[in-house]
């Protein structure tokens, strides 16, 4: 079964500027170790899906033409390292607008939720905010907090890939019951 990482964009892949809008190339900064960590995760068989809230994208306060250049640069830089997203989902609603597609709600992910071919126990959401962790709960997967309030990318890759395996062996005979 497929392992999927649902990854937030701003504050998770790209450093989030003080105004919380990456609306120019000048504001584009990758988080430390993101490329080698994503490369390890892809090599370990994880499929990547970007899931991002972009408040008011396409409005006068956040025009499309200021969003797409930095977004395309992100995708191009990652692709040069063999890192591609199987899907990219962007919600444009403001936080105060009712929406079933804005994280932490799962409306953007209905096709994934209906698809039994991926393993929810080995999949996760990676994001920098509580809404990302709530989104993980709503999807039924683990949530990993990234960024200044969470783990760095090296630690995330280590946690997902290098976690020790556990096994239990049980032997039952008429005389004994042994569990190790």
C-alpha positions in Angstrom: 0.0 0.0 0.0 1.1 3.6 -0.7 2.6 5.8 2.0 1.7 9.4 1.5 3.0 12.6 3.1 0.6 15.5 3.0 2.8 18.5 3.3 2.0 22.1 4.0 3.9 24.7 2.0 4.4 28.0 3.8 6.3 27.6 7.1 6.9 24.0 6.2 8.8 23.9 2.9 9.4 27.6 2.6 10.2 30.0 5.5 7.1 32.1 6.2 7.9 35.8 6.2 6.5 38.2 8.9 3.5 39.2 6.6 2.7 35.5 6.1 2.6 35.9 2.3 5.2 34.6 -0.1 4.2 37.0 -2.8 7.6 37.6 -4.4 10.8 35.7 -5.4 12.7 37.9 -2.9 10.7 36.3 0.0 11.5 32.8 -1.2 13.7 30.8 1.3 13.6 27.1 1.7 13.7 25.7 5.3 17.0 24.1 6.3 17.6 20.5 5.2 14.2 20.3 3.3 15.8 19.0 0.1 17.9 16.2 1.5 15.1 15.1 3.8 12.5 15.1 1.0 14.9 13.2 -1.2 15.4 10.5 1.6 11.6 10.3 2.0 11.0 9.9 -1.7 13.7 7.2 -1.9 12.0 5.5 1.1 8.9 5.2 -1.0 6.8 8.1 0.2 4.4 9.8 -2.2 4.2 13.6 -1.7 1.1 15.7 -1.8 1.1 19.4 -1.1 -1.9 20.8 0.8 -1.9 24.6 1.4 -4.2 27.3 2.6 -3.5 30.5 0.6 -5.8 33.1 2.2 -7.5 35.1 -0.5 -5.4 33.9 -3.4 -6.7 35.7 -6.5 -8.1 38.7 -4.7 -6.9 42.3 -4.7 -4.9 41.6 -1.5 -3.2 38.5 -2.9 -3.2 38.6 -6.7 -2.4 35.4 -8.7 0.5 37.0 -10.5 2.4 37.5 -7.2 1.8 33.9 -6.0 2.7 31.8 -9.0 6.3 32.9 -9.6 7.5 31.8 -6.1 5.3 28.7 -6.3 6.7 27.7 -9.6 10.3 28.4 -8.4 9.7 26.0 -5.5 8.5 23.2 -7.8 11.3 23.8 -10.2 14.0 23.7 -7.5 12.6 20.5 -6.0 12.2 18.9 -9.4 15.9 19.4 -10.1 16.5 17.1 -7.1 14.0 14.5 -8.2 11.3 15.6 -5.8 7.8 15.8 -7.3 4.4 16.1 -5.9 1.8 13.6 -6.9 -0.9 16.2 -6.3 -1.0 19.9 -5.2 -4.1 21.2 -3.5 -4.5 24.9 -2.7 -7.4 26.4 -0.9 -8.0 30.1 -1.6 -10.6 30.9 1.2 -9.9 33.3 4.0 -10.0 31.8 7.5 -13.3 33.6 8.3 -15.1 32.3 5.2 -17.1 29.1 5.5 -15.3 26.4 3.4 -15.2 22.6 3.5 -11.9 22.6 1.6 -9.9 24.8 3.9 -7.6 22.9 6.3 -8.3 21.5 8.8 -11.4 20.4 7.0 -10.8 17.7 4.4 -12.9 18.7 1.4 -9.8 19.0 -0.8 -8.9 15.4 0.0 -12.2 13.6 -0.7 -10.7 11.6 -3.6 -7.9 10.4 -1.3 -10.3 9.5 1.5 -12.3 7.4 -0.9 -9.2 5.6 -2.2 -8.3 2.4 -0.3 -4.9 2.0 -1.9 -2.9 4.1 0.6 -1.8 3.2 4.1 -3.2 5.6 6.7 -1.0 4.0 9.5 2.2 4.8 7.5 1.1 8.1 6.1 1.3 11.6 7.8 0.7 15.3 7.6 3.7 17.6 8.0 2.9 21.2 8.8 3.8 24.1 11.0 0.5 25.0 12.5 -2.2 23.5 14.7 -4.6 23.5 11.8 -2.2 21.1 10.0 -2.2 18.8 13.0 -6.0 19.0 13.2 -6.1 18.2 9.5 -4.0 15.1 10.2 -6.6 14.0 12.8 -9.4 14.6 10.3 -7.6 12.5 7.6 -6.9 9.7 10.1 -3.1 9.9 9.9 -0.2 11.0 12.1 0.6 14.7 12.3 4.2 16.0 12.6 4.8 19.6 13.5 7.6 21.3 11.5 9.4 24.6 11.8 10.3 26.7 14.8 7.6 25.2 17.0 8.4 21.7 15.9 11.0 19.4 14.3 13.5 20.2 11.7 13.5 18.3 8.4 16.4 16.0 9.3 14.5 14.9 12.4 11.3 14.4 10.5 13.0 12.1 7.9 14.7 10.2 10.7 11.4 9.8 12.6 9.6 8.5 9.5 12.4 6.3 8.0 14.7 5.2 10.8 12.1 4.5 13.5 13.0 1.1 15.1 10.8 -1.8 14.1 9.0 -3.7 16.8 7.8 -7.3 16.8 6.2 -9.6 19.2 6.8 -13.3 19.2 4.5 -15.6 21.0 4.9 -19.3 21.6 2.2 -21.3 23.2 2.5 -24.9 24.2 0.5 -27.1 26.6 2.9 -26.3 29.3 4.0 -22.7 28.7 3.1 -19.4 27.2 6.1 -17.3 26.2 5.8 -13.7 24.8 8.9 -11.8 23.8 
